Amino acid sequence: MYQIKYRLLTEDEQSHLSQEFIHYLASNSITGEDWESIKQNKQEEAQEHFAIFSDMVMEGAIENIHYIELKKEDSIQLMACLKEEARILQLDIKVDSFSFLNAQDIQSLADGSSSLDSLNAKIFSSDLKYPTDRNLFIFSMLNQGYQPVSKAYWNNFNTLVKK
């Protein structure tokens, strides 16, 4: 039996990828009629095909993630997910009047109306070798609440903490 690497697609995700699933079945020489028969008479085989397809989709999606972030009330952590390691930047601000969950507070840092010095900010950076393969690491981080962000977002944050 196939051991799933990531997770099964949700019904909503599956409905958006129905055409891709048809192509997957066709690439495995499974016609629509064959698929209906497999679903009816070989449920374990049908589940295996769906698990393999789910992993292929997840692998492709995660492969395209290069930057992730985790925001908390008093800290923000960003990671650049490189080929062999993650480059980590973290900013901690322990001031009651500031929250990384408030877009206006973040904007005040970006536009310079608040300074890291005035907020007693602590900046940390490090590199982390992946304890598993890159994509499993990113998948794990996403399950812990990290969100994908753009390269421009990473660059802006990097510039901000290096001022």
Buried (B, 14 or more C-beta within 10 A) or exposed (E): EEEBBBEBBEEEBBEEBEEBBEEBBEEEEBEEEEBEEBBEEEEEBBBBBBBBBBBBBBBEBBEEBBBBBBBEEBBBBBBBBEEEBBBBBBBBBEEEEBBBEEEEBBEBBEEEEBEBEEBEBEEEEEEEEBEEEBBBBBBEBBEEEBEBBEEEEBEEBBEBBEE
